[in-house]
């Protein structure tokens, strides 16, 4: 699962591995918050640094226009959005990419616990501004 050409591949692979353990233990059919709590336990056990329900400002033309909570912010560099739905659709992928762009993060994961098999997608922000590494917008 780790691909050297993907930035933060080692970190995203660890998160996906934790999600697989959670899905294997709980299966599908629970509300998103149940998976969120279980994933929090699993990532803590694996020593992954994260913030849950991390509130982040949303900017437009360098002006803050609102706030949004990302399900998890992993080590300050990877966003994780969770779903517990039957099937991921393009709108969910677009939402995850929009969050990356709004937060100026480079990499994110979209994870769905609602399907029979765990679904996950790695998303990249093509508009990421390299100079903002260590993004000061993140508290």
C-alpha positions as CSV (number, residue, x, y, z in Angstrom):
1,X,0.0,0.0,0.0
2,X,3.0,2.3,0.6
3,X,4.0,4.0,-2.6
4,X,7.1,6.2,-2.5
5,X,5.8,8.5,-5.2
6,X,2.8,9.5,-3.0
7,X,3.6,12.1,-0.4
8,X,2.9,10.9,3.2
9,X,2.3,7.4,1.9
10,X,3.7,5.8,5.0
11,X,1.3,7.9,7.2
12,X,-1.8,7.4,5.0
13,X,-1.0,3.6,4.9
14,X,-1.0,3.5,8.7
15,X,-4.3,5.3,8.9
16,X,-5.9,3.0,6.2
17,X,-4.6,0.0,8.2
18,X,-6.3,1.3,11.3
19,X,-9.5,1.8,9.4
20,X,-9.3,-1.8,8.1
21,X,-8.9,-3.1,11.6
22,X,-12.0,-1.1,12.7
23,X,-14.1,-2.2,9.8
24,X,-13.0,-5.8,10.3
25,X,-14.1,-5.7,13.9
26,X,-17.3,-3.7,13.6
27,X,-18.4,-4.4,10.0
28,X,-20.8,-1.9,8.3
29,X,-24.1,-0.5,9.6
30,X,-23.1,1.8,12.4
31,X,-23.4,5.6,12.4
32,X,-20.3,7.6,11.4
33,X,-19.6,8.7,15.0
34,X,-19.1,5.1,16.1
35,X,-16.4,4.5,13.5
36,X,-14.9,7.9,14.3
37,X,-14.5,6.8,18.0
38,X,-13.2,3.4,17.1
39,X,-10.7,4.8,14.6
40,X,-9.5,7.3,17.3
41,X,-8.7,4.4,19.6
42,X,-7.0,2.4,16.9
43,X,-4.8,5.3,15.8
44,X,-3.9,6.2,19.4
45,X,-2.8,2.5,19.9
46,X,-0.6,2.8,16.7
47,X,1.0,6.0,18.0
48,X,-0.4,8.2,15.2
49,X,-0.6,11.9,16.1
50,X,-4.0,13.3,15.3
51,X,-6.7,15.8,16.3
52,X,-10.3,14.7,16.1
53,X,-13.1,17.1,15.0
54,X,-10.3,19.6,14.3
55,X,-11.9,23.0,13.7
56,X,-10.3,24.8,10.8
57,X,-10.9,28.2,9.2
58,X,-12.0,28.4,5.6
59,X,-10.5,31.2,3.6
60,X,-11.5,32.9,0.4
61,X,-9.1,35.5,-1.1
62,X,-7.1,35.4,2.1
63,X,-10.1,36.3,4.2
64,X,-11.7,33.9,6.7
65,X,-15.3,33.2,5.7
66,X,-16.2,30.4,8.1
67,X,-15.1,27.4,10.0
68,X,-15.3,23.7,9.2
69,X,-14.5,20.6,11.3
70,X,-12.4,17.9,9.6
71,X,-13.0,14.5,11.1
72,X,-9.3,14.0,11.7
73,X,-6.2,16.0,11.1
74,X,-3.3,13.6,11.1
75,X,0.0,15.0,12.2
76,X,-1.0,18.4,11.0
77,X,-0.6,17.4,7.3
78,X,-3.3,14.9,6.2
79,X,-7.1,15.4,6.5
80,X,-9.3,12.4,7.0
81,X,-13.0,12.5,6.2
82,X,-15.2,9.6,7.3
83,X,-18.4,8.4,5.8
84,X,-20.8,5.6,6.8
85,X,-22.8,5.2,3.6
86,X,-23.7,2.4,1.2
87,X,-21.5,3.7,-1.6
88,X,-19.1,6.6,-2.1
89,X,-20.1,8.9,-4.9
90,X,-18.4,11.7,-6.9
91,X,-19.9,14.3,-4.6
92,X,-18.1,12.9,-1.6
93,X,-14.8,12.9,-3.4
94,X,-15.4,16.5,-4.5
95,X,-16.2,17.5,-1.0
96,X,-12.9,15.9,0.3
97,X,-11.0,17.8,-2.4
98,X,-12.7,21.1,-1.6
99,X,-11.8,20.7,2.0
100,X,-8.1,20.2,1.1
101,X,-8.2,23.3,-1.1
102,X,-10.0,25.4,1.6
103,X,-7.5,24.3,4.3
104,X,-4.5,24.4,1.9
105,X,-3.5,20.9,2.8
106,X,-1.8,18.7,0.2
107,X,-3.1,15.2,1.0
108,X,-6.3,13.7,2.4
109,X,-8.2,10.5,2.8
110,X,-11.8,9.7,2.2
111,X,-12.8,6.6,4.1
112,X,-16.2,4.9,3.9
113,X,-17.2,2.3,6.6
114,X,-20.7,1.9,5.3
115,X,-20.0,-0.6,2.5
116,X,-19.5,-4.3,2.9
117,X,-15.8,-3.8,2.3
118,X,-14.0,-0.8,3.5
119,X,-13.7,1.9,0.8
120,X,-10.9,4.5,0.8
121,X,-9.6,7.1,-1.6
122,X,-6.5,9.2,-1.4
123,X,-7.1,12.7,-2.5
124,X,-4.6,15.3,-3.5
125,X,-4.9,19.1,-3.7
126,X,-3.6,20.2,-7.1
127,X,-3.8,23.8,-5.9
128,X,-1.6,23.2,-2.9
129,X,0.8,26.1,-2.3
130,X,4.2,24.5,-1.4
131,X,5.3,27.6,0.5
132,X,2.6,27.0,3.1
133,X,4.2,23.8,4.3
134,X,3.4,23.7,8.1
135,X,0.3,25.7,7.3
136,X,-0.1,28.6,9.8
137,X,-3.9,28.6,9.3
138,X,-4.1,25.3,11.3
139,X,-4.3,25.9,15.0
